[in-house]
Amino acid sequence: MNIESEADRVQSFVDRANYHAALNIALSALNECRRISDQAGVDRFLKIMQGIVETLVDEFGSKA
């Protein structure tokens, strides 16, 4: 798996506000990294997913 191309693919869905797809693709990539024992890849996709969640909080979370 090409981590950079998968990260770019995830970002393309974030750019279109398709967060569901972005999270699914990031989770699939994370699972693939786990399967091949690529801890750096796991960490990378966890960070990407964290960024997506932060975007969701900023965009849809309560401002109170």
C-alpha positions as CSV (number, residue, x, y, z in Angstrom):
1,M,0.0,0.0,0.0
2,N,1.2,3.5,-0.8
3,I,0.6,5.5,2.3
4,E,0.9,8.8,0.6
5,S,-1.6,8.0,-2.1
6,E,-4.1,6.7,0.5
7,A,-3.6,9.8,2.6
8,D,-4.2,12.0,-0.5
9,R,-7.3,9.9,-1.2
10,V,-8.6,10.5,2.3
11,Q,-7.9,14.2,2.0
12,S,-9.8,14.4,-1.3
13,F,-12.9,13.2,0.5
14,V,-12.4,15.7,3.4
15,D,-12.0,18.5,0.8
16,R,-15.5,17.5,-0.5
17,A,-16.9,17.3,3.1
18,N,-17.5,13.6,2.6
19,Y,-16.3,12.8,6.1
20,H,-18.0,9.4,6.3
21,A,-16.0,8.1,3.3
22,A,-12.8,9.8,4.5
23,L,-13.0,8.0,7.9
24,N,-13.9,4.7,6.3
25,I,-10.9,4.9,3.9
26,A,-8.6,6.0,6.7
27,L,-9.8,3.1,8.9
28,S,-9.3,0.6,6.1
29,A,-5.8,1.9,5.5
30,L,-5.1,1.7,9.3
31,N,-6.2,-1.9,9.3
32,E,-4.0,-2.7,6.3
33,C,-1.1,-1.2,8.1
34,R,-1.9,-3.2,11.2
35,R,-2.1,-6.4,9.1
36,I,1.4,-5.8,7.7
37,S,2.8,-4.7,11.1
38,D,3.5,-1.1,9.9
39,Q,3.2,0.8,13.2
40,A,4.3,4.1,11.5
41,G,1.4,3.7,9.1
42,V,-1.0,2.9,11.9
43,D,0.1,6.1,13.7
44,R,-0.2,8.1,10.6
45,F,-3.8,7.1,9.9
46,L,-4.8,7.5,13.5
47,K,-3.5,11.1,13.3
48,I,-5.4,11.6,10.0
49,M,-8.6,10.3,11.6
50,Q,-8.0,12.5,14.6
51,G,-7.8,15.5,12.2
52,I,-11.0,14.5,10.6
53,V,-12.8,14.3,14.0
54,E,-11.4,17.7,14.9
55,T,-12.8,19.1,11.7
56,L,-16.2,17.6,12.5
57,V,-16.1,19.1,15.9
58,D,-15.2,22.5,14.5
59,E,-17.8,22.4,11.8
60,F,-20.7,20.7,13.6
61,G,-20.0,20.9,17.3
62,S,-21.9,23.1,19.7
63,K,-20.4,26.6,20.0
64,A,-21.8,27.0,23.6
